[in-house]
Amino acid sequence: MPSATSPGPDGQSWPPFSAHLGKVDSYNLELSSRILDIITRYKLQRDVLSTKSSQGAFGFLAQIYSKVAAGDPILMCLPAFPFKSPNTSTKVLGRLPDKAEEFALAHLNGLCAAIGDVYPPGAKLMIISDGLVYNDLLSVPDKEVWAYGEALRALSTKKEFHHIEFSRLKDLVHIDVPDALDEITYVANATNFRLALLKLFSRPEYNPSLKISEDEDTCLTYRGYIKFLATDLQDVYPVGEGRSKSKYKKGVEYIAKQMLSRGDAFARAVREKFRDRLRLSIHPSTGENKMSINLLPTDTIFTTPWHCSIAFRLDGTTMTGPRSEFDSNGDLELVYEGGRPSYYREKTDLLTWATEKGGIISEPIYPAGLIIRPAAGPKTLSIEDVDPAKVRAITEINSPVVLRGFRNTGNRERFVYKAGEMGTPLPWKFGLVLEVKDRGADTRGLNNVLSAEWMPFHYDGLFKTEKRTNTNGIEELVSLPPHYSQL
């Protein structure tokens, strides 16, 4: 049983806290605990409550402490993002990453950024694709695994998820292939990667049926495999003439056990290659050897973007589930990005205006808000084309709302006029418009905010108040905050 004082799986070990309690730095220990608390905020809600989780948490704390004591970044690894489910009729929107993957990457990048907020060396998360470990079992071509992985990397770069790193199966098995693979060399060597993995890391004595009965983590993973394979494979091996439901069920169970055997070899390879990283997992677990986390900000059981689609309510909250569920929901509409279906959103006329000039496109922002652009391209609409009533209405239920690519937004008179169309502006003590630029000494002592530095949305509650009589008949000073900020 791995702990902070004994070896973990395959000899993995952590600093022996109990042997050197006198040498533990209290500040570093407290900081390590804060970092662990941040990671725990992303915990998989379906995780199993177990006495083993507290033992695992102590081991994770020891790993984090060793990094903090050395002033090193917190390194994590997550086997995940294999390929899209082969079931594109009822589960997913296509073969390539969509808005669900984008929000999952943003979620993970946010985890690392949150650690960086309290620990300057920061954090990095390595995504290790397990696509080639399992894809042949699900009849997914090697070529699709490559395309999915490449698109995922391009998405991460485009969205500037700087805390996310990527690794492939080739990085774990060391066979004679070019350092920089392209589609052809990747596909040509896919079978070699799988064979090398099983040759180097599989255990002849591994019995999946026995492990399911004896090991709680294995049983939990197996149940997860069964659940998702039942729908993943329904188009690959349809039930009908020549294949009964019971025969299909047995086939799914067989494939799930094959996945367990390969998964054991893959896990051993990951531990050997990334021994110094915190091991995260997408599967429910006891928490003894790995930390199970949510990849998507959702309260449903669909937490992996390659198994589901994502939908956005008008207030910005997310829903995840099979595409068939959203297709049949009359309150939702399918949104395309780059010519491909990407996500669903709640229908509303608040996001439809200036149609005679090409209209607008809106896109959800992680973790909250919307960005709105002219559909015909930058500068094809001006500030005058912005619908003030609709922008105000959407801002009051889902913010921030960012307007990008509109003309004349730098024109002071037009900016002030548009603000008046949205409601009665609440002025600063020095005037209606705060100009974010250096004005030297002519700033009434406010040059620290009238600089070229970024300024967050804020209202300090001090400069607009009025006297009101409360229910007890006592007169008191009440703050008058604005409904929203316009920059």
Buried (B, 14 or more C-beta within 10 A) or exposed (E): EBBBBEEBEEEBBBBEBEEEEEEEEEEBBEBBBBBBEBBEEBBBEEBBEBEBBEBBBBBBBBBBBBBBBEEEBBBBBBBBBBBBBBBBEBBBBEBBBBBBBBBBBBBBBBBBBBBBEEBEBBBBBBBBBBBBBBBBBBEBBBBBBBBBBBBBBEBBEEBEBEBBBBBBBBBBBEEEBEEEBEEEBBBEBBEBBBEBBBEBBBEEEEBBEEBBEEEBBBBBBBBBBBBBBBBBBBBEBEEEEEEEEEEBEEBBBEBBBBBBBBBBBBBBBBBBBBBEBBBBBBBBBBBBBBBBBBBBBBEEBBBBBBBBBBBBBBEBBBBBBBBBBBBEBEEBEBBEEEEEBBBBBBBBEBBEBBEEBBBBBBBBBBEEBBBBBBBBEEEBBBBBBBBBEBBBBBBEEBBBBBBEBBBBBEBEEBBEEBBEEBBEEBEBEEEEBBEEEEEEEEBEEEEEEBBEEEEEEEBEEEEBEEEEEEEEEEEEEEEEEEEBEBE
